[in-house]
Amino acid sequence: MTKKLHPQTQAIRARMPETYQKEHSSPMYLTSSFVFDDAESMRAAFADENNDNIYSRYSNPSVDEFANKVALLEKAEAGFAVASGMAAVFSSFMALMKTGDHLLCCRSIFGGTVTVVTKFLDKFGIEYTFVPADDLSVWEKEIKPNTKMVYLETPTNPQLELVDLEEVGKLAKKHNLIYAVDNCFATPFLQTPIDFGADLSIHSATKWMDGQGRVLGGAIAGRKDLIHEIYLFCRNSGPTLSAFNAWVLSKSLETLDVRIQRHCENALKVATALENHPKIEWLKYPFLPSHPQYEIAKKQMKAGGGIVCFEIKGGVEAGRKFMDALELLSLTPNLGDSRSIASHPASTTHSKLSEEDRLKVGITPGLIRISVGLEYADDVIDDIKQALERS
Ligand SMILES: *Cc1c(COP(=O)(O)O)cnc(C)c1O
């Protein structure tokens, strides 16, 4: 085929070569290793550092199919898949930085990533500086001669802050930094960081990519030379994605475009219906004009994503009551599922912090995060409204 296919088509049609069985749907390769015809072909496979089928810690056709699709969707030169989003983040850091390097890191990032940066990078002598999502003027001032990488997430979890991908791209280029973006919240169908100069787009595939809360997975797409370094790190250190999970995730990518459209439609309906609710102090959604960074959202995203967050009046107590009053929405520490999910960080993920420390990371007492699912939107809205009445 000569015409370049659109990402929507590639998510459905890109696949491993079919086998002699002529199967229509890609098979799952549950095998730990691969056999060789003779000593010479085995020698050649081991001599080649590239992705040959030798042993499934190195490479596996089901895992490669998923990783290659993510690379196509991200418009990246290469892709690699690992066991979880955190494995993707951690292996990117470990493969590309060394003792004495410095990481410029946006302050509003996933909790697990904060821990990796502050507890583990530190342990290996990699320095870091946290910078605020909403003030890029600080970022350039914090760049040092040993700064190796700039890392951010947009939209952020759970506050839905946005970072201007294009502006950070210019900064990274000027100072010759590796530019890595956690693109989990947007997915490649809403935002492709590589178009704005990013070198790596990192994913927790556990969320929207799987989309039904079934399996964990992670992926990294980006510059070929960097992906190769990450591959070599993973092939030897072992954060391998299971073939089963990869098979599930590759199938999931076939429906990601239609799912994400519905997630976004539903989330916009939820946000619009609740924005002026008397029990709500403020509400944030990237594609509502009231979002403080609406212009950035419009510039770099195709739609606002599936997450809505708001501050319920009445603080921690009201937040807990709201959670207890929900009848349809699930109370579970996940997001990006077909089923709508509510979470109240102040009484759960961040309950061990003091109120002062919570505020420092943007966790206000009544903050509620809704991951809007694929249900009929009015049912989700009705459940949230009745729970607000009772909280
Ligand atoms: C969940 C999440 C991660 C971690 O992914 P896991 O698959 O749970 O390891 C990283 N970044 C963001 C933005 C996430 O939401």
The ligand as a Gaussian input file, in Angstrom:
#p B3LYP/6-31G(d) Opt

LIG

0 1
 C       -1.135000       5.363000      36.566000
 C       -0.154000       6.321000      36.075000
 C        1.210000       5.978000      36.020000
 C        1.728000       4.642000      36.485000
 O        1.246000       3.604000      35.701000
 P        1.106000       2.074000      36.223000
 O        0.657000       1.358000      34.996000
 O        0.104000       2.100000      37.332000
 O        2.436000       1.652000      36.690000
 C        2.091000       6.919000      35.512000
 N        1.671000       8.125000      35.108000
 C        0.362000       8.494000      35.155000
 C       -0.033000       9.844000      34.693000
 C       -0.592000       7.603000      35.642000
 O       -1.870000       7.969000      35.707000

